[in-house]
Amino acid sequence: MFSQSDFRPRCARWLIATGLFLMLGACVDKPNTLERVKEDGVLRVVTRNSPATYFQDRNGETGFEYELVKRFAEDLGVDLKIETADNLDELFDQIQKPGGPVLAAAGLIDTEQRKKQARFSHSYLDVTPQVIYRNGQSRPTDPSDLVGKRITVLKGSSHAEQMAALKAQNPAIEYEESDAVEVVDLLRMVDDGQTDITLVDSNELAMNQVYFPNVRVAFDLGEGKGQRWAVALGEDNSLLNEINAYLDKVNKNGTLQRLKDRYYGHVDVLGYVGAYTFAQHLQERLPKYEKHFQASAKKEQVDWRLLAAIGYQESLWQPGVTSKTGVRGLMMLTQNTAQAMGVSNRLDARQSIQGGAKYFAYVKDQLDDTIAEPDRTWFALASYNIGSGHLEDARKLAENEGLNPNKWLDVKKMLPRLSQKKWYSKTRYGYARGGEPVHFVANIRRYYDILTWATQPQLEGSQVAESNLHVPGVNKTKPAEENPPL
């Protein structure tokens, strides 16, 4: 047994040792957020389910935000795990939860209120908040005209904050916030007359304008703002610093611009009149030829909606048309092309579509093997329009200018030069109307986007049923035999 005199020094030494152990333990740094992500091998990201951010189509996950954050995960050398929030409030809650997503990528604006909820990255996309009204109604020209209007905005959005600020200045303004809708639903509500006014950002309106030909921009509400990613509040800047370095890099090396061009570079092609006309033709003309597009596409291993988009660009889905230059039919084939593709009657819609599909597949297969998707499709469309020789001339011009001859974003800058003597005189194949394939590709990209959404509507909000997603001019209630599944 220990005497009391022995116990005291032993106890003191034990306490000192314990204290030193605890101090040493405290000195061991815990891994920061970036280190944890790399150790786990997974980047968890929360976003919104919408056409401007993230959705799934027949080819898998897609969307501007998805593409951008996927490349970030690849840069980090980790897998990407996407989670979707039912509403914006939940999205901000998710990134604050221990063990939850570490990043929110959802087209967010860093408002003063939101800065109390999260920290924000550098800006990667400039947008303008816009007041939207229905064509045929009195157009508001300033905030005072919003008095007496039925106004609906997304709950927890930057637009809700803007409306709160307007109401503080003019208490007569009334508005409603909803977390049961997404941007597509708000535009549909204006288009259908269920609400008078909504607020959306310019990029989201541009992507969805064609589905809702009755919506119009009343006026811009404030200056343009930058969309940003968000991370949790706190002192740990490891992930945020890495995000900013990545966004700066993709902005400098052209990756960001290529994504912008892919998702937003063609959104203004149609305009209001074209959007309305296309919606009518979707309903009245496409059903007559859809089965032919699908059959030919399956045979040639091409997306049928891309073929349909080519057909619309060429003839507005009219099988009996003839151009001044002698090209004829729904796919507007030349006599030589028709013969080469085995088409005996260019005015027969089925034969024309078969010939166009076969020719497009042939043109695409002839492209340089170094051209990868999605650029390969855009190059094939350009070659379909202007010919492979002129396309090669434009690629060489791009290479001579220090641009990438395998990127459509770079080559499309060179194509218009083929109509300028100072440039085409240096090429092998000479003069060409080089501006035409640029417009040709832009139009088809837009038609293809519309057909993709019209034939495969996505769930735009967890509480909004797919059957409620209304796309003007497209009948979603056709019997299965009239509108076969893809």
Number of C-alpha atoms within 10 A of each C-alpha: 5 8 7 8 8 10 12 12 11 12 11 11 12 12 12 12 12 12 12 12 12 11 11 10 10 10 9 8 7 9 10 12 15 20 13 14 20 15 11 11 15 16 24 20 25 23 27 25 23 22 22 23 19 22 21 16 13 9 6 7 12 17 18 23 22 21 15 19 22 20 15 20 20 12 11 17 14 18 17 18 13 20 17 20 19 18 23 19 14 14 24 23 15 22 23 18 11 9 9 14 23 22 27 29 23 26 22 21 21 21 16 10 11 18 13 10 19 20 17 24 19 18 17 20 15 14 18 17 22 23 24 26 27 24 16 9 10 10 16 18 13 12 16 13 12 21 16 12 15 17 24 24 24 23 19 19 22 23 24 19 17 16 23 16 12 17 16 11 12 14 11 13 20 17 19 13 16 15 18 15 21 23 22 24 18 23 30 23 21 24 24 16 17 14 18 19 26 24 28 25 22 17 20 22 23 16 20 21 22 28 24 25 25 21 25 22 20 19 16 18 18 10 9 14 17 15 20 22 26 29 24 24 15 9 6 13 16 12 20 22 14 16 22 17 14 18 22 15 13 18 14 11 10 12 15 20 18 18 18 16 14 18 19 18 16 21 23 16 18 18 13 16 10 13 22 19 15 22 20 15 17 19 14 13 15 19 14 12 17 17 16 19 24 20 16 22 23 13 11 16 13 17 17 24 21 22 24 28 21 29 25 23 18 22 18 19 24 20 21 14 18 17 12 6 7 12 19 25 26 30 30 28 24 16 16 10 15 22 14 13 19 13 21 14 15 26 20 15 21 20 22 27 30 24 25 27 30 20 19 22 18 15 19 19 12 12 18 12 9 9 15 13 11 11 15 20 21 23 29 23 24 27 22 22 18 20 15 19 14 23 27 21 23 26 25 19 25 21 16 11 12 10 17 16 22 20 20 24 20 20 24 24 17 25 28 19 20 25 16 15 12 10 17 22 13 13 18 12 15 16 17 19 15 24 17 15 24 22 15 19 25 22 21 25 24 22 24 21 18 23 19 17 15 21 16 16 18 18 20 24 22 16 13 14 11 14 11 13 17 20 21 23 19 20 14 17 9 10 9 8 7 12 15 11 8 9
